[in-house]
Every structure is written in structure tokens, then in C-alpha cells.
Amino acid sequence: MRRKGWVAAGALLLAVVLTSFAAWPATSPRIKLGEEIRFTVEDSSTRLWGSCCCCCCEDGLILGWRIVADSEQVIYSVIHDAPVSSSSWVGTWMQIDSLGAAVPEGQYKLYVDTSVGTLSRCFRLYDPCCSCHNPCCASCTVCADVRSITECCCKYELEFVSTCRTAWCWFPFFWGCGCSGCP
């Protein structure tokens, strides 16, 4: 009897840890000042535990994208003449404003307008020569990302294309390790 109680308690604890980890908000990516930023929209079919999907996912279309400052002021924008298939699209931004001037470090937000809705991701540009013990490393404001849109069983996700050579550790107890191989 006691063994069943311990097994049930262990299973419950594991479920709580995994559920809380899945709900843990991902941090905004930090990108070096002056580095080219690449991003894409990934289309995928979502299935629950192997159940059959009721519809086929159509390739999402990219209508345009924009970068806004922390104040929601548009810094840079691109509107495509014709919609572009998300399967062949990769957006790039050289960290300049609409006049061609380099943007300063700080928090920004990327919006990508698609045929299924607008996706958004926050990110922070940082000066690699500036240490976080210095006042130039200001705290980030809260950002409400719209990282994915699910329509029927199709999921459209906005992702930054990483230049890291080492992936983040996603094991629930080691949130501190990560991209040590970034250039």
C-alpha cells in the first residue's frame, strides 16, 4: 500500500514539474549589437498523442514585417509586393532604422504579418563590451509575444535563426547553461 502511495506521489510531482516547465515563459533572445538578425515562420501540423489531424496545413504567406522600439514606434518595416510563401522565406535585418542609421542597444519587438495573423517576438540588442554590472545593461520590460498561431491543427511559429554553435539546455533543472559557442 505504501509503495503505491509513493509511486502516485512521485508521478504527481513529476507531472507538476513538467507542467510548470512547459508553462515557463521563454526569455527574449539577446542579440549582439551590429549582428545580422535572421528570422523565419515555421508551419507545422499539430497532433495530440498521435491522433489524426482533420485538415492539411497550407503554407502560410508572409505579407510583411516590422521592427518596433520599446515605445511601439516603428523603426524599420518591409511590405512585400506580393505574399511570399513561408517555406521559402527568411527575413533579415541589419539593425538599422528606416533612414539607414544603426539602432542603439535596447529592447525591440519583431512583428511578422502572415495570412493567418500577426506573429511577434521580443528581443534585446546588447553591446558585448558592456558588462551587466554597468548601468548600460538596463532591465527588460515585460513583452507580450505572439510566438505562434494555431488554426485547426496547423501551427505557425515565429523563430529567430540562431547563430549559436551550442544549443540551450532545456532540462528543467539547468536553466542557466546555454549558448557558449556564439561568435
N, C-alpha and C positions, 0 to 999 in steps of 0.2 A: 504494500500500500504506500509506504513512504517513498519508494523508488518512483512510482507513478507520479506522486506529488512533485518530486524534484525534476522529473522529466518535463512535466507540464509547466512548472515554474521556469525552467531553462528555455523551453520553447517560447513562452510568453516574453521572457526577457530578450531573446534573440529577435522576435517579431517587433518589439518596441524599438530596439536599437536600429534594425534595418529600416523601419518605417520612419523614424526620426532622421536617419541619414538621407533617405530618399527625399524628404521634405526640406533638407538643409539648403538654404539659398546659396547658389554658387556665387563666388565673388566675381566682381568685374575684372576682366583681364587688364593687366598692366602692360603697356607697350612703351618701348623706348622712344623718346623724342627724336624725330627725324627719320624713323624707320618706316618703310613702306608697309601699309596695313592692307591685308587681303582678307576677303570675307566671301561667303557663299551661302546659298539657301539649299538645304538638302531635303529632298522629297522621300518619304518612306511610307510603307504600309504598316499600320499598327495592328497587332493581333494579340488578343488576350489568351494566354495559355494554349496556343495552337489552334484556336477557333478560326473558322473560315471567315474571311473578310467578305462583306456584302458588295463591295464596289471595287473597281480598279482605280488606282490613283492616276490622275492625269498630271502631266508635267506642269508644275507651276510656272507662271510667266512673271518676269521681273519688269516692272513698269518704270522704276527709277529708284533713287536712293538719295539720302541727305545726311549730313553730319550737323548736329546742333551742339551749342555750348551748354554749360550747366544752366544758363538762364533761358534755355529753349530758343535762343537766337540761331537761325540757320547760318552756318559757317560756309558750307560747301554743298552743292546739290547737283545731281545728274538726272535728267529726264530723258529716257530713251525715245527715239523717233518711232520705233515700233517695239512691241513687247518682245523680250528675249527669253528663251527657254532657260529655266533654272538649271537644267542638267549641263548646259554648256557655258553658264555664266559664272564669272568670278569677278567681284568688284575689287578695285584697288584705290587707295587714297594715299597720297604722298604727304599728308599732314600740312596742307596749305589751305588758305581760305579762298574765296571766290575771286580775289584780286591777285592771287599767286604768292601771297606773303605766308611765311611759316607761322603756324599757330603755336601759342605758348603751351607749357605743360598745364595739366588740369584734367577735369572730368568732362567727358563728351558722351554723346549718345548717337548711335547709328540707327537710322530708320531705313528699312527697305520696303518699298511699296510693291506688293505682288497681286496677282489675280485673285488670291484668296483672302487678302487683308494685308495689314501693315505689321511687319515684324520689327522689333527693336532690341538693341543690346547696348548696355553702358560699357564704357572702358575708360581707362585712365592713361594719359600720356605722362611719362615721368622722365626727369633728367637723370641719367645713370651716374652723373658726377655728384649728385646731391644726396646726402645721406638722410635717412628718416629721423635723425636726431636734430635736424636742421628745420627751421620754420618753413622752408620751401616745400616741405612734404606735408601739405595740408590734408586734413581728413576728408574723406569722400562723403558726398551727400547721398542720401538714400535714392535709389533709382529703381523705377518700376519697369523691368524688362518685359517684353512680349517676345520670348525666345522661340515660341512655337505656336502654330495654329493647327488644330485638329479638325478635320472636316470628314464626316463619316468615319472611315478607318484609315484615312490618309493624314500623315503628319508632315508639316512643313517647318523646318528648323533653320534658324539663322546661326551660322557658326563663323568664328574667326578662323582663318587658316594659320596654324601655328608655325613659327619658325624654330621652335624648340626641337632639340635632338633627344630630349628626355621627357617622357610623359609624366603627368601628375600622378601621385599615389592616391588612389581612391578608396583604400582600405579605411573603414570608419574610424580607426584609432590613430591614423597618421596623416592628419590634415596639413602638417607643416612641411612635408617634403615636396619636392617638385622640380621644376624646370631648371636644373643646374647646368644644362648644356646649351642655354640660349647664347647666341652670339652677342 
